[in-house]
Every structure is written in structure tokens, then in C-alpha cells.
Amino acid sequence: MSKLALSYSGYVCAPYLHNHESVELKELWTNSKNIEKLFFVTGTFSNESKPYFSDATNHYLLAKFKDSEQISKDLSKHNQEKTSFVFNIKDDLFQREVEGETNFVSVYYLEYGDDGDDLHEIANLLLKRDKIEIAGLGNMNTFCLNTSKFTFPYSENIVVIEVASEKSHQSVKKYCDQTRRDITRKGMIMTNLMSLSILDQLK
């Protein structure tokens, strides 16, 4: 009996290299019913995550998708020499209306397994931050033509937040850093993986 592959909604972050594959992927996702939103973003990797993703680039396509299985097919077909990241959201921590446009997406990882009490505490701390409109918990898959030297060990414990604000990206990044520090102060190690500053909404 074939194993049924579970499909999730989530986010995909693919390098925009101004090459044939990038342009084709942008066209594909602009017209895809699987893609709810599509952004052009600048990606900044934390010092902790850089050793794992030394091929990181500056500009990415960031898409919010409904079906992860379709995204895997898209990236297998348009695989590139720089890493693409898929964040499958298994648990929506919360979604709510927030003033302002989404202008920042921050991705974190937890350095330990799935503890229900800790996750509840993290969700509560994130809820207190009034600029965070969406927070989700899930895992990460990567696609790349080149094999990475190091395996990223925390791909099963990913936290993604969407922030809406009229302020500058620098200001929102500080806001997210403060949020992370608040969580760390409570004894839960949540480390920044990447910060995505939205430059333009394509869809």
C-alpha cells in the first residue's frame, strides 16, 4: 500500500537570481492557484544559521502556499545552485487582524523537541506582541543542486511569524529581536534562522 504523503500549507523562499529558472518560477507562482501571496524580499541570515547555508543570496521570492506537495514538484523542476527553503506549517499558533501591511517575515528554530507546555508559552508571548499577525510552527525542507556540507539539525522545530508594520525593516527587525529575547529569558532557546524584509508584493 502506498504511503499517503501529508500536505501542508506554509511558506516557500526561493532564490531570485535573475536567471531563467528564477524568472520561470516567478511566472509560475504568479499564475498558480496554489500560491496565495507572492513577495520579492531581501533575506538576512543570522550568524548561527550562516554556516549551514553558506550559499545564501540576497534576494528571494517568498510565497505563501496551500499545498506543499505542489511546491516540492515546482522546486524539483526549477532547482537552482542556491538553496530554496520550504516551511511547512503543521500548527497555526494564531492568526489575527493587525493594522498595517505585512512587511516582514521572521523564521526561527527551537533547539529542542516539541514540548507542549513550552509551545503554549511561546504562543502566549508572541500573542502579546501586537504587530505579529500570524505565527505558525512546522518543519523545513530544502532544495538545492549542490549538497550542503553541514546538515541543519533543527529542521523539525521551525517557528514562522508574519509582522505587519508601517515602520522601517530595521525597526521591525529590532522588534523581532526583542520578542526572541523575551522568549529566551523564559528559558526557551529560540534562535533566528532568517529575516525576510518584503520589498514588493507580486501577487
Secondary structure by P-SEA (a helix, b strand, c coil): cccbbbbbbbbbbbbbcccaaaaaaaaaaaacccccbbbbbbbbbcccccccccccccccbbbbbccaaaaaaaaaaacccbbbbbbbbccccccccccccccbbbbbbbcccccaaaaaaaaaaaaacccccbbbbbbbbbbcccccccccccccbbbbbbbbccccaaaaaaaaaaaaaaaaaacbbbbbcbbbbbccccc
